[in-house]
């Protein structure tokens, strides 16, 4: 934060000093050249005059001086303009500032006149200063401020896009989708059997184990009697068979004895 403030302070002081120098150079009256200077609204007219009527050194002084006046704009303005379209904004600000200076010269200062070629040269000097050094310095400054968490004056919040109302086709499609979903949905959910809980399963297991361990019930009294009767009947039948067999043997023996 301190570094950012120090850099902006130095840049601001440099801009103020340059403005004072610019005012001294461009707004100083020149009574000796009052009859020689005329306003120029045609781009390139003064440049041709420099090439045809001036010596090489004089032409370089006039054109080079106007170029150098625009260079500080290209060095200092990138620190105060947003990063988006920085070069275009720097160029436009320089052109506007120098146009205002030229208008003040032509309207208020004696021996000075408005010259559109001076505005063009000043703007070209701003672009030269921006591409040679201003872009690199401002880029390093913004990179440092972004890394330190203190955004510079160029930080811009993205604008939220306005919500658009759906068109008739979108509304019709949404209604058709909703109707299809309503038709496909079941009217009544089928009841599902609840899964037995752990306690119920343990109780059922204990009941089955008790049924296995329980002794079988003794035969009932009618069953015992039925069994006894069946035993007696079988015994009597076997006794009758034995008696019939012994009688046949005796009659056979009696016949043998009679012979």
C-alpha positions in Angstrom: 0.0 0.0 0.0 2.9 2.4 0.8 4.6 1.6 -2.4 1.5 2.2 -4.4 0.9 5.6 -2.7 4.6 6.6 -3.2 4.5 5.7 -6.9 1.2 7.6 -7.5 2.6 10.6 -5.7 5.7 10.7 -7.8 3.7 10.3 -11.0 1.3 13.1 -9.9 4.2 15.4 -9.1 5.8 14.7 -12.5 2.5 15.4 -14.2 2.2 18.7 -12.4 5.7 19.7 -13.3 5.1 18.8 -16.9 1.9 20.8 -17.0 3.8 23.9 -15.7 6.5 23.4 -18.3 3.9 22.9 -21.1 2.1 26.1 -20.1 5.4 28.0 -20.0 6.3 26.8 -23.5 3.0 27.0 -25.2 1.3 30.0 -23.5 4.1 32.5 -23.5 3.3 35.4 -25.8 5.5 36.0 -28.8 4.8 39.5 -30.2 7.6 39.2 -32.8 5.8 36.4 -34.7 2.3 37.9 -34.6 2.3 38.8 -38.3 3.9 35.5 -39.4 1.7 33.0 -37.5 -1.7 32.0 -38.9 -4.2 29.4 -37.8 -4.0 26.0 -39.5 -6.9 23.7 -39.7 -5.6 21.5 -42.5 -3.6 18.4 -41.3 -0.1 18.3 -42.9 0.1 21.9 -44.0 2.6 22.9 -41.3 4.6 19.8 -41.8 5.0 20.6 -45.5 6.0 24.1 -44.6 8.7 22.8 -42.2 10.1 20.6 -45.0 10.0 23.3 -47.7 10.7 26.6 -46.1 12.7 25.7 -42.9 16.2 24.4 -42.6 16.8 20.9 -41.5 17.7 21.9 -38.0 14.8 24.3 -37.7 12.4 21.7 -39.0 13.8 19.1 -36.5 13.4 21.7 -33.7 9.8 22.4 -34.5 8.7 18.9 -35.2 10.9 17.3 -32.5 9.8 19.8 -29.9 6.1 19.0 -30.4 6.9 15.2 -30.3 8.8 15.6 -27.0 5.9 17.6 -25.5 3.6 14.6 -25.9 6.0 12.0 -24.5 5.3 12.6 -20.8 1.6 11.9 -21.5 2.5 8.4 -22.7 4.7 7.9 -19.5 2.4 9.3 -16.8 -1.2 8.8 -18.0 -1.1 4.9 -18.0 -0.9 5.1 -14.2 -4.3 6.8 -13.9 -6.3 5.3 -16.7 -8.0 1.9 -16.5 -6.1 -1.1 -18.0 -8.9 -1.8 -20.5 -8.2 0.0 -23.7 -5.3 1.8 -22.0 -3.5 2.9 -25.2 -6.6 4.3 -26.8 -7.6 6.2 -23.7 -4.1 7.6 -23.3 -4.1 8.7 -27.0 -7.6 10.4 -26.7 -6.7 12.2 -23.4 -3.5 13.5 -25.0 -5.3 14.7 -28.1 -8.0 16.5 -26.0 -5.5 18.1 -23.7 -3.3 19.4 -26.5 -6.3 20.6 -28.5 -7.4 22.7 -25.5 -3.9 24.1 -25.2 -3.9 25.1 -28.9 -7.3 26.7 -28.6 -6.1 28.8 -25.7 -3.1 29.8 -27.7 -5.1 30.9 -30.7 -7.7 32.8 -28.6 -5.8 34.4 -25.8 -2.0 34.4 -26.4 -0.4 37.0 -28.5 1.7 35.7 -31.4 0.3 32.2 -31.1 -2.3 30.4 -33.3 -4.1 27.1 -33.4 -2.3 24.5 -35.4 -3.8 21.0 -35.9 -0.4 19.6 -36.9 0.9 20.5 -33.4 -1.9 18.4 -31.9 -1.0 15.5 -34.2 2.7 15.7 -33.3 1.9 15.8 -29.6 -0.3 12.8 -29.8 2.3 10.9 -31.8 4.8 11.7 -29.0 2.5 10.3 -26.4 2.2 7.1 -28.3 5.9 6.9 -28.7 6.5 7.4 -25.0 3.8 4.8 -24.2 5.3 2.1 -26.5 8.9 2.7 -25.5 8.6 2.9 -21.7 5.2 3.8 -20.4 3.6 0.4 -21.2 6.4 -1.6 -19.4 6.4 0.6 -16.3 2.6 0.6 -15.9 2.4 -3.1 -16.5 5.0 -3.8 -13.7 3.1 -1.4 -11.4 -0.2 -3.1 -11.9 1.3 -6.6 -11.6 2.9 -5.6 -8.3 -0.3 -4.1 -6.9 -2.4 -7.1 -7.9 0.1 -9.5 -6.3 0.1 -7.5 -3.0 -3.7 -7.5 -2.9 -4.2 -3.7 -3.4 -5.9 -3.2 -6.8 -4.9 0.0 -8.6 -7.2 2.7 -9.9 -7.8 0.7 -13.1 -9.7 -2.2 -11.4 -13.1 -2.4 -12.9 -15.9 -4.6 -11.8 -17.6 -6.6 -14.5 -21.1 -5.5 -15.2 -23.8 -8.0 -14.5 -25.6 -9.0 -17.6 -29.3 -8.1 -17.5 -31.7 -11.0 -17.3 -33.6 -11.6 -20.5 -37.3 -12.5 -20.4 -38.0 -15.8 -22.1 -39.6 -15.6 -25.5 -42.9 -17.2 -26.6 -41.1 -20.3 -28.0 -39.2 -20.8 -24.7 -42.4 -20.4 -22.7 -44.3 -22.9 -24.9 -41.4 -25.4 -24.7 -41.3 -25.1 -20.9 -45.1 -25.6 -20.6 -44.9 -28.7 -22.8 -42.0 -30.1 -20.7 -43.9 -29.5 -17.5 -47.1 -31.2 -18.8 -45.1 -34.3 -20.0 -43.4 -34.6 -16.6 -46.8 -34.3 -14.8 -48.3 -37.0 -17.1 -45.4 -39.4 -16.6 -45.4 -39.0 -12.8 -47.3 -41.9 -10.9 -50.6 -40.8 -9.3 -50.2 -42.9 -6.2 -47.1 -44.6 -4.8 -47.5 -48.3 -4.1 -47.2 -49.2 -0.4 -44.0 -51.0 0.4 -43.6 -53.4 3.3 -41.4 -52.1 6.0 -38.3 -54.1 6.6 -38.2 -56.0 9.9 -36.2 -54.3 12.5 -33.3 -55.9 14.3 -35.3 -56.6 17.5 -38.1 -58.3 15.5 -35.6 -60.6 13.7 -34.0 -61.5 17.1 -37.4 -62.3 18.6 -38.4 -64.6 15.6 -35.0 -66.4 15.9 -35.6 -67.1 19.7 -39.1 -68.4 18.9 -37.8 -70.8 16.3 -35.1 -72.0 18.7 -37.7 -72.6 21.5 -39.9 -74.6 19.2 -36.9 -76.9 18.2 -35.9 -77.5 21.8 -39.4 -78.3 23.1 -40.0 -82.1 23.8 -42.6 -84.0 21.7 -45.9 -84.6 23.5 -46.6 -88.2 24.8 -49.1 -90.3 23.0 -52.7 -89.8 24.2 -54.8 -92.3 26.1 -57.0 -93.3 23.1 -53.8 -94.0 21.1 -52.5 -96.3 23.9 -55.7 -98.2 24.1 -55.8 -98.6 20.4 -52.3 -100.0 20.5 -53.1 -102.4 23.3 -56.2 -103.7 21.5 -54.2 -104.2 18.3 -51.6 -106.2 20.3 -54.2 -108.4 21.9 -55.8 -109.1 18.5 -52.5 -110.1 17.0 -51.8 -112.4 20.0 -55.2 -114.1 19.8 -54.8 -114.7 16.1 -51.3 -116.2 16.5 -52.7 -118.4 19.4 -55.5 -119.7 17.1 -53.1 -120.5 14.4 -51.0 -122.5 17.0 -54.0 -124.4 18.3 -55.1 -125.3 14.7 -51.7 -126.6 13.9 -51.5 -128.9 17.0 -54.9 -130.3 16.4 -53.9 -131.4 12.8 -50.8 -133.1 14.2 -52.8 -135.1 16.8 -55.4 -136.3 14.2 -52.5 -137.4 11.9 -51.0 -139.4 14.8 -54.3 -141.1 15.7 -54.8 -142.3 12.1 -51.3 -143.8 12.1 -52.0 -145.6 15.3 -55.3 -147.1 14.1 -53.6 -148.7 11.1 
